[in-house]
Amino acid sequence: MNVARAPDELPFRERAVAIGTFDGIHVGHRRVLETVIAAPAAASIVTFDPHPRTVLGSPTPLLTTLERRLELFGAAGIEDTLVVELDSAVAALGAREFAETILSPFGARIVAAGAGFRFGVGGRVDVEELTRLGFEVRPVPIVEGVSSERIRELARAGEVRAAARLLGRPFEVEGEVERGDRRGRVLGFPTANLGVGDAMLLPPYGIYAGAARGHRAAVSIGVNPHFAGGRRRVEAFLLDYDGDLYGQRLVVELWERLRDERAFADEAALVEQIGRDVEATRAAEPPP
């Protein structure tokens, strides 16, 4: 998939374009992607970075990084993606200016958007306005009960399996693997410490069963209360994995929440509990 930051970085061709932030790329978003992929034109995306709510003064925790969104677009079959750097000037564009500066210059003819799509200050760009400007607009019905905000609510409650049903794939956390204090290695359970961006949504502190790099993973999210930690950490122990992940980006699936994090009477009790967490992770079922 080709990725551009300006329309003139992509060849001019007849395009079917899906417009949206697509945070999470949930099952409703996928219907929009399927609409442009099925259209008789080059399947393309116009997406925004940062999230429009951030620009409009109401930041919201993100379900997916831009890098992950682009990966998922490509995996779905999108040919080209235009990432629009969103600032107050772009957010203030009317429908005609939006079309003339963003859509028309790289050949957009068909536009797909979720029913109720609105963009910009006061929702000045919507499907009706785009239709009046001559685009063939294909509204995509909303999937009842599915939204990025609903997924955030479930994730905040630790309901990662329920969130997965709306996403159509496991809930994920990601970040670059950083060097930690190496306590896990001393205890016999070496972990990958993820540097997760502050803008990303994390579920409640606790221990989770999941997977990464094709291996099941026992994942700790929290502050390491047994060691009187104070800084938030995301640590993944990849079962049956032997390799160096430092400096690499790691996407970790969270399948289910196993327990709260807590301090233990001594290190032996901690090691015993981690062993039970590992066995629970081996037995865990991935989301359907």
N, C-alpha and C positions, 0 to 999 in steps of 0.2 A: 504494500500500500504506500502511495506517495503522500507525504505530509508537507504542507506549505503554510507560511505565515502571512502571505499576501496573495490575492487572486492571480496576479501576473506571474507567480512562480509555478503555476499549473497551466498546461496547455488549454487553449480555448477549445471546448468541445461541447456537444449537446449533453447536458447533465440532468439527472434526477437527484435532487438534493434534499437531505434530511437536515432540519435545523433544530438545534437545541444544545443544552449543556450536557445532557445525558449522564448526570452523576449516578454512578452505580450500574448503568446499562442494564436495567431490570427487564422483566418480561414484557412490560409495556413499551419500553424503548425498542426492544427487539422487533416488535411489530412495525415500528416506524422504519427501522433499518430494512426489514424484509420488503416493505413497500417500495423503497427506492431500488433495491436489488432486483425486484421483479419488473421494474419499469423499463421501457425500451430506450434507455440512455445510460450514460456512464454513472454508476452508483457512487455518489459523493456525499460528504458530510460537511456542514458548517457548524463548528462547535466553538465554545467560548472559554477563555481563560484570562483572568480568574473567574470564579463563579459570579454570575450577575448580582447575587445578593450581597456579595462583598463590596462590589462597586457602589451599590445603592445604600450602603451603610448598615447592612444587616447580615454580617458574616454567618455562615452556616458550616458546621463540620462536614467534611467531604467523605463520601463513601469510596471514591476512587481517585487516584492521582491522574494527572493528564497522561502520563506515560502508560498507565494501565488502560485508560480509556482507548488510547490509540491502538494498543495491542488487541483489545476486544473488537474494535471496529474492523481491523484487518482480518481477524479470525472469522468475523461474520461474513466477509466477502465484499467489504467496501473497497473501492478502487483508489479514491483520493479523499483526503481530509484537509480542509482549510481551517486552521486554528486562528480565530480572530482574537487578538489581544484586546480585551475589554477594558475600556476606561470610560470616564464620564461623557466624553464626546461621542464615542460610539454608542453608548447606552441611550443618548439623547436623540439619535437619528430617527427621523420619521420613516414611514414605509418606503416612500419613493427614494429617499437618500440611501436607505439600507439596500434597496434593490440595485441602485446605480453604482454604489461603491463596493458592494460585497457580492451580490448574486449574479448580476448580468455580466461583469467583466470576465468570468471564467465559464460562461455558457449555460447557466442554470435555466432550464425551461420548465421542468416539473419540480414541484416542491411538495414534500411530505412533512407533516408535522402532527403531533398529537392534537386531538380535538381540544380546543380551548387554548392552544398555543398563543402566547403573547410575549412580546419582547420590548425592552426599553422602558424609559420613564413613562409611567401612565399606560403601559401596554400599547404603545403607538403602532407597533407592527403586529398584525394578526393575519389569520388566513384570509379573511374577507378583503383586507386591503391588498394583499398580494394577488388575489384573484382579479381585483379591479385593475391592477397594474399589468395584467396580461399573462401571468404565470398559470400554468395548469396545476392547481393545488389539489392535493389528495389528502384530505383529513383522515387521520387514523383514530378509530374509536379508542377511548380510554379503557384499559383493563380494570374492571371494578376491583377496588380495594388495593390496587398496586400503585405506589408512588415512592419517590425517593424519601419523602418525609416519613411515610409509614415505616419504611425500612430503617430509618434512623431511630424511630421510637422503639422498634423491636431490638435493635442492636444495643441501644442504651439500657434496655432491660435485661440484656444477656441472652435474649431469645434468638441466638444465631441460627438455629435450625429453622425457625419460622421465617427469619429474614431470608434464608436461602431459598425458600419456596417462592418468594416474590422476586428474588434476583434471577432465579433460574440456574443458579450455580452456588457453591458455598460462599459464605461471607469471608472476606479476605482482609488481612492487614499486610502491609509491605514496608520495606525500608532497606537501607544499606546496612550490611552486617558490620558492626563496630567491635573494637576490642573492649571487653568488659573487665571485671575483676577476677575472672577465671575461677570463681568458686565452684561452678558446675563441674569443671574438669577435675578439680580436687575431690569432689564428692562422687565422681564416677559417672556424671551425666553432663558432658560438655554441651553448652548451649550456644546458639547463634543469637547475639544481641542486636536487635533491629533498631536503627535510628529512624523512628517514625515521625514524620513531620507534625508540627503542632496543629496544622489545619485539618489533620485527618481524624475521623471519628474512631474511637476505640470503645469496645464494650466494657462492662464493669470489670474491676480488678478481680482476678481469680485464675483458676487453672482450666485450660481448655484442651480438648482432643481435636487434632486436625491433621494437616499434611502439608508438605513442602518438598519440591524437587522429586516428586514420586515416592517419598517416604512419609510414613505416618510421623506425626510430631506432637509431643506434649508441650503445650505453650503456656507460659506464665506471663500474665499481664498484671503489673502492680509495682509495689515499692520494696519487695523483699523484707517483710516485717521480721522474719527470723533473725536477719542481720541488721535490724534497725535502720533499714534503708529509707531514704527520703525522696529519691528521684524516681520518676516513673520509668519503668523498664518493660520491654517486650522481649522475652527470651524463648527461643524454640529449641527443644531437644529433638533432633531428627533421629528416629529409631533406625538402627542398623545402617547408619551413614558414617563413612570415614573419609573426610576430606576437609579442605581449607576453604571457608566461605568468606573470609575477611575481605572487605571492600566490594563484595558482590551484592547486587540487589536481590532480595529474596521476597517472594510472594508466598504468604502462609495462609492456608485455608483454616478456618475455625469451624469444626463440625458440631461440637456441643460443649456446653459448660459443665465441667466436672465438679468443681467445688470452689469455695472462697479461699483466698490466700490467708495464711495465718502463721504465727510464730509457734515453735515447738519447744518441748522441754529441753531437748539437747539435739546435737547433730545426728545422732543415731536414729532418733525418731523422725527427723526430717528426711534422712536417706530412705527409711522404711516407707514413708508416705510417698516420696517420689517414685519408688518402685511400684507402689499401688497405682499411682497416676499413669505410669508407663503401661502397666497391664490393662488399665481401663482404656487407654488410647489404642492398644492393640485390638481390643474388643469393640471399639466404637464403630458404628455404621455411618458411612458418609451420607449426607443429605440426598434424598431421592431426586 
